[in-house]
């Protein structure tokens, strides 16, 4: 038996929501956290335990006995957990931004779990990293700047979970079953092939690839907010008209699988990219991202065009955008 990899030293658990501890394998598991012990006998491939919600605080320690194998997790904080997900502008890291690491200050209240994705450049840590200058090179620039701003405004711990894959389509983040349930957002195999999303360079764009291989590894870890920054790869004539409905179904899926129908979501509208100024599909994606906040509760859209350059599909400085994202994060009590 094993704990899911997200359960490691320095992790941040979401305050005010049930704490679900889970993993894989068959056998008897016992987990002790803050004086409470929960047990389960697993007969399947996955197991799960649930602890009651806790207020902001820490550090804490978690002990587990997994079918006779002990495990200890140290330096756990209960704080605000934010899932930062999307494609290359979310994956765009501080090293690419030209960030001055010499001036960065350590902030041990900020921790980041980077889910390994498929690009060669992906950070494959499989552990929570503390916000220390030697750890920051592969951190999402948007996520980092948002977290730094939040740390200035709140005394609680901030847990970043990054799930970002360059050149990814929204369909890769979605369960393939959704397209059976919602045929109005599904493209035919011929249409998908014609879009050339799945050639050798972008093999992760098979429908459901990121969902099955990466997103499912953290479900149902409780989060307080989701930041979604994606859309450039779906700016095609066939997909753009479907994007708003795909985004709506996708966000509802996330809320269902993370077992919280009221999770706050910040959608980042893709920038005004000069090379696509006259693209109807690009504008349709932007319009969909703006309109989604009127169709789902607890969703807000943040514009990027007013705080970034327009001559690069990857605007290099993310600091001002990170602050705009931070301003929309819901901290709760």
C-alpha positions, -999 to 999 in steps of 0.1 A, spaced: 0 0 0 11 35 -7 1 71 -1 -6 93 -31 26 112 -39 10 145 -29 12 134 7 48 143 15 68 166 39 59 203 37 24 197 22 -4 222 27 -39 209 35 -70 230 27 -84 248 57 -121 246 65 -128 215 43 -127 178 49 -92 164 48 -91 133 25 -60 111 27 -58 84 0 -35 61 -19 -33 28 -37 -31 -8 -29 -49 -35 -9 -46 -42 28 -52 -24 62 -43 13 65 -43 34 97 -36 72 96 -32 94 126 -34 132 123 -38 157 151 -48 131 176 -74 114 154 -68 79 140 -88 66 110 -86 31 96 -97 13 64 -94 -22 49 -88 -18 12 -99 -46 -12 -95 -25 -43 -68 -5 -61 -75 27 -42 -83 35 -6 -93 67 12 -98 81 47 -114 114 58 -105 137 87 -127 166 98 -120 202 86 -94 222 105 -86 259 108 -55 276 95 -24 265 114 5 242 118 31 227 116 16 193 121 27 157 117 9 127 101 17 91 108 5 61 87 7 24 89 1 10 54 -4 -28 58 25 -29 82 47 -3 65 52 29 85 52 64 69 56 98 85 49 132 70 64 162 87 59 200 86 23 199 74 4 232 73 -33 238 70 -38 268 48 -51 279 14 -46 254 -15 -48 267 -50 -47 245 -81 -29 264 -110 -38 246 -142 -36 252 -179 -12 252 -208 21 270 -216 13 304 -202 6 287 -169 36 265 -172 58 295 -181 83 294 -153 104 320 -134 136 310 -152 119 318 -186 107 351 -172 142 362 -165 134 364 -128 162 378 -105 167 348 -82 193 367 -62 167 391 -49 141 364 -40 134 361 -3 126 327 12 90 323 24 85 290 41 47 296 43 45 291 5 48 255 -7 44 241 -43 36 207 -56 44 204 -93 26 176 -110 49 159 -135 36 163 -170 49 152 -204 72 179 -217 109 172 -213 113 205 -194 86 196 -168 98 197 -132 93 161 -120 96 167 -82 67 146 -68 71 164 -35 62 197 -19 89 223 -24 94 252 0 96 287 -14 134 290 -13 154 306 -41 172 274 -49 138 257 -56 121 284 -78 135 280 -113 107 257 -125 79 273 -106 50 288 -126 56 325 -129 19 333 -126 15 310 -96 45 323 -78 36 360 -82 1 353 -71 13 334 -40 38 361 -31 11 387 -32 -13 366 -11 15 360 14 18 398 19 -19 400 26 -25 368 47 -6 351 75 -18 316 65 2 290 45 -3 289 8 -2 256 -11 3 258 -49 -5 227 -70 7 231 -106 -8 211 -134 3 228 -166 12 213 -200 24 234 -229 4 232 -261 -24 213 -244 -61 213 -253 -88 214 -228 -101 180 -239 -69 164 -225 -79 176 -190 -114 161 -193 -127 127 -187 -136 111 -221 -169 100 -206 -179 137 -206 -180 137 -244 -204 107 -244 -226 125 -220 -224 158 -239 -222 150 -276 -228 186 -284 -192 194 -274 -176 163 -290 -157 164 -323 -157 134 -347 -125 113 -350 -120 128 -385 -123 163 -372 -98 157 -344 -73 141 -368 -76 171 -391 -67 195 -363 -34 177 -359 -34 180 -321 -21 145 -316 10 143 -338 42 130 -321 52 163 -306 19 167 -287 11 132 -278 -5 144 -245 -34 158 -265 -52 125 -268 -86 131 -252 -84 124 -214 -46 120 -214 -38 146 -187 -70 137 -169 -61 100 -165 -23 104 -161 -20 135 -140 -52 150 -127 -65 117 -112 -34 114 -91 -45 143 -68 -83 136 -68 -100 141 -43 -74 163 -25 -93 193 -12 -85 227 -27 -99 262 -21 -94 278 -54 -86 269 -91 -69 291 -115 -73 281 -152 -51 297 -179 -56 278 -212 -72 283 -246 -46 291 -272 -45 256 -285 -82 254 -289 -84 285 -310 -94 266 -341 -123 270 -364 -139 237 -352 -132 240 -315 -136 277 -306 -174 277 -310 -175 248 -285 -151 261 -260 -175 279 -236 -195 248 -233 -164 226 -229 -151 250 -202 -184 249 -184 -185 210 -184 -148 209 -174 -152 232 -144 -183 213 -133 -163 181 -136 -135 195 -114 -159 205 -87 -176 171 -88 -143 151 -86 -128 174 -59 -162 170 -41 -168 207 -37 -195 223 -59 -186 258 -46 -148 258 -54 -138 293 -65 -124 295 -100 -103 322 -116 -103 320 -154 -75 339 -171 -85 353 -205 -58 347 -231 -39 378 -242 -44 399 -273 -17 383 -294 -9 405 -324 -3 376 -348 -39 364 -342 -56 398 -341 -78 389 -371 -85 354 -360 -123 349 -353 -114 317 -334 -90 335 -311 -117 362 -303 -143 334 -298 -121 318 -271 -116 352 -254 -153 358 -255 -160 323 -240 -136 330 -212 -153 363 -204 -188 349 -206 -182 318 -184 -184 339 -152 -220 347 -160 -229 310 -165 -213 294 -134 -214 307 -98 -181 314 -80 -163 320 -113 -145 352 -122 -125 361 -153 -93 380 -152 -80 398 -183 -43 396 -192 -43 419 -222 -39 450 -200 -9 438 -181 12 420 -208 29 425 -241 10 415 -273 39 405 -297 45 372 -280 21 343 -275 40 338 -242 41 373 -226 73 371 -206 65 391 -175 38 376 -153 41 398 -121 12 421 -127 -10 392 -139 -1 373 -108 -13 402 -87 -46 404 -106 -51 367 -100 -43 370 -63 -69 398 -60 -96 373 -70 -85 344 -48 -111 336 -21 -95 330 12 -126 323 34 -123 321 71 
